[in-house]
Amino acid sequence: MKTENKELMKSRLRNIALQIAYDGTNYHGFQRQTPPTLAIQNVLEDKLTKIFGDSIELAAAGRTDAGVHAIGQVVNFFTNGKIPVEKIPLAASGVLPSDIIVLEAKEVDKNFSARHSAKSKIYIYRILTGAVSNPFVSRYAWHIRYPLNVEAMRAALKILIGTHDFSAFKAANNVPMSPIRTMFNAECEIKNNELFCDKELIITFHANGFLYHMARNIVGSLVAVGRGKYSVDDFQKIFESRDRNNAAPTAPPQGLCLYKVFY
């Protein structure tokens, strides 16, 4: 929510938290943008204002990039609107576009913040490998025609576990913030027999926080390991260098999904 409006918002009677799912394909990320650029937050605030009858300003657990999806995004907002929480998902479905849905609503303590109260998050990244793409999931995965060495990718992922400086995988124009993050888990699961592809790889990251583009930058270098462009030792040296210029290009956004936020 806007800094200048915090006192006004927090003076309202209710603090509502929503779990949101969305297909980010048609949006310029989650964070509010100046029209005509359209973001998820713009749409949610506009439509929720119609439901609650007062102006809505959201706080969100994660500011997902353009083209990135979510099934576990969490937002909160303050309102004097009286609609019962159990009726909010259905009411929202009547005004929101089909690519944004409210999965759950609940009333929370006044001190709860979707952003600042979050303890950790899980992001997943999907990769499809094979000669041809799968038209049913191409909006939600990175299609790679080349075979990937999954065991090497798994070995590289183990290097990330623990508390480290993730500067090598931050965005080049990252806003000033501590690059220290704790990665609780990082793994790669293989699913076979997907229609029109040889394999589906699901890469899972569970950390206490993520730098801007961090997950996608890691995936870009992981794929370089999988293709044999980097060895696992190369990946470790890149990580330890803390220099973004040494890492591979950023993976495309459509494979990334904010899966779950823990409080």
Salt bridges, closest charged atoms under 4 A:
ASP23 OD1 - HIS69 ND1 3.42
ASP23 OD2 - ARG139 NH2 2.80
GLU45 OE2 - ARG32 NH2 2.76
ASP46 OD2 - LYS47 NZ 3.72
ASP46 OD1 - LYS50 NZ 3.27
ASP65 OD2 - HIS213 NE2 3.32
ASP65 OD2 - ARG216 NH1 3.07
GLU107 OE1 - ARG14 NE 3.22
GLU151 OE2 - ARG154 NH1 2.73
ASP165 OD2 - ARG242 NE 3.80
GLU200 OE2 - ARG126 NH2 2.50
